[in-house]
Every structure is written in C-alpha cells, then in structure tokens.
Amino acid sequence: MNAWADSDPTTLRISIDTKATVHVGDYSRRGQSRGLDAVKAWDHDMRPKEKLVPGGILEPVTGRSFLFFGNSYKTSDFMVDGLLLWWAERKDALSHLKQLVVNMDNGPECSGRRTQFLHRMTEFVDSTGLVIRLIYYPPYHSKYNGIERYWAGLEKSWNGYLLDSVATVLNRAGNFAWRGMQTTVRLLNTLYEKGVKLSIYPHIRPNPGIKKWDDQFRNSVSRYILEHAVYEAALINPENQITEGSRSNIFFIDRAGCMISTPRKDILPGITRKYVLKLAAGEGIQIKERTVSIDSLDSLVSVFISGTSPKVLPVKQIDDFFFDVDHPFLRLLMDQFDQLVQQNLARI
C-alpha cells in the first residue's frame, strides 16, 4: 500500500504519531552541545511546572514535517486537531489530491477501536472530500513508521540544550531540519479530556498464562465493548475479582500510594506489564500482587492499563466508579515509559 501511494500522483502518504511528553525546565536530557563551560541542569524532578505534548506529521517522500504541541493530554481530539492544522497549512499546495494514506502505530489515541478518533476522522473526510486510508503497523513494528526516525533525530538535536520555556521548545523544534527541510511548528492551547472508560465483563481464561486466540471470546467481548461505548472490558472471575483487561493488564493505586497488580499466575502477563513493574520499582513505588474485588473499587484512587497499543493509559471510570487520572505516580510512570520507548527507538 505504501509503495502504491507513493507512486500515485493523486495520493499522499503521511506518517503521524505523538512523542513522549516534554518537561519544560532546566532538566538534563543527557545530550551534548558545544560550549566553553558545561551546562548545569537538574537530573530529576517528579513535578515539572510545565509540560508540552508533541504530535507530528511527516510526509515521508519529501521529508516535509509538521509539529503541533499541546499543553494538555494526548487524545484522539489532539491528534485530529493537529491533522486539521497541517491540512490548513498544506491544502493549497495539495489541492490536486484525492486520497490520503495515513501510517500510524495503533496507539490509544488513534486506535481503530477508538470511536472518538474514527468519528473525528469521518468529520475530516466530510469537510475535505478526501478518501482516507488508515494503515496501522502491527504490535512491536511501530519503529517502521517513518515519523519514529524523525523523532529520534529531533531528540538528538535538542537534547544538548535546556528546554527551559515553551518558546525555547517551539524554537528548537522549528530550527530542526529533516532531510534538508525546515520543520513547521504550531501550538495548540485546547484542553483535552483524559482517561478512558472500562466496563466489567465476567470471564476467566482457562489457561491465563497461555496466549491463545479464542474467536468466540474475542467476538463476544468486542461486541460488548462496542455496545457499552467503552475502551476496554475489565475481566472478572467467579469471586467478582478483577483480573485483567481483554487485551491489557490492569493496575490500581490505593490511598497509601501502593500500586496493586494481579498475581502473574492469574493473568496473561504482557511485555509492557514487565516494564511498568520495573519502572515502578526503580522509582521506589511500593508494589503488591493481589486481586481487587469489585466491592473494593471505591477504596482505590487511581487505575491504569498497560499493553502494546495503549502503553500506559489512565482509566477515569469503571462502570459507576470514578478515578483520579492525574495521580503523580501514574503520571510519572506514563512519562518514564514514554521516555523508555523513545530511548529504544533512538538505538535503532
């Protein structure tokens, strides 16, 4: 599909994704720069005063790039608003186009299951008259998405500097050239809703530790998710204890700041779960392995899920129970995991 899109004069292929949140301040980014004296920087801070969320669109054939920064959260609306900004900039030059082919990694903001994202993309189609083809890379293959290499280049470019203000971040990004072309940068000041909804779904895997495709279960839970307009189904066992998601692992944070994870023997442990536990231990967060009953949900303050596509994703609601999506430990783990992903991509 990519090769066909690149050869068709009425089709443009773009690569779109978000990047790890940028902490604005005098933070070390472990980069290098030229100078007579070493730059002094902070090595750690759990609560930066300002953050920027980067989103980007790359036109792989020409190397033309467009960055949009938000000061809120990574959401479906954030991504599509960035796409609209890009189109407003490029529509005159691309007036001959009939079709866009969009390369993405199937993350939580742009998943093919995310109804808000699909709704906004449908509105984009209606307003532009373009045919849109969404091309998702499979799990563990997002490194082949063109913009990932762009992100690695941008990181290397600005990591030797102090990104101590919003203006500095935007200027550094705007001064970065990819394949000889200057980056266009825009700031989005919209506040976006964060967190996803889950709903309880009675089911227990016959062999939790074995990854086996079950068509009947997959079809049934997919219908349930669609009918209840939720992002994920939280599976419960006969004792009314939440074990895991239908395609994710679930974590809880209690009032004492302890992180709770279902025992490994009772779930299908995803690779992302292993990294989340390692990051939490590295930050000194206490971890307990036990099951959580539905009746005890009101004693918990925060919930999140992990997986290849959602990465680390806050949960704002499970049926009639609501949770804090801004808990400092949750936000810390989200930032640390995003940084880990970017470090791994930079090594490619």
PyMOL commands that set and color helices and strands:
alter all, ss='L'
color gray80, all
select helices_A, chain A and resi 2-7+76-90+115-128+142-144+146-158+166-175+215-227+264-266+271-282+294-299+328-346
alter helices_A, ss='H'
color red, helices_A
select strands_A, chain A and resi 11-18+22-24+50-59+64-70+99-104+131-136+177-178+181-182+184-188+196-202+232-236+241-245+249-254+259-261+287-289+292-293+300-307+311-318+321-322
alter strands_A, ss='S'
color yellow, strands_A
deselect
rebuild
show_as cartoon
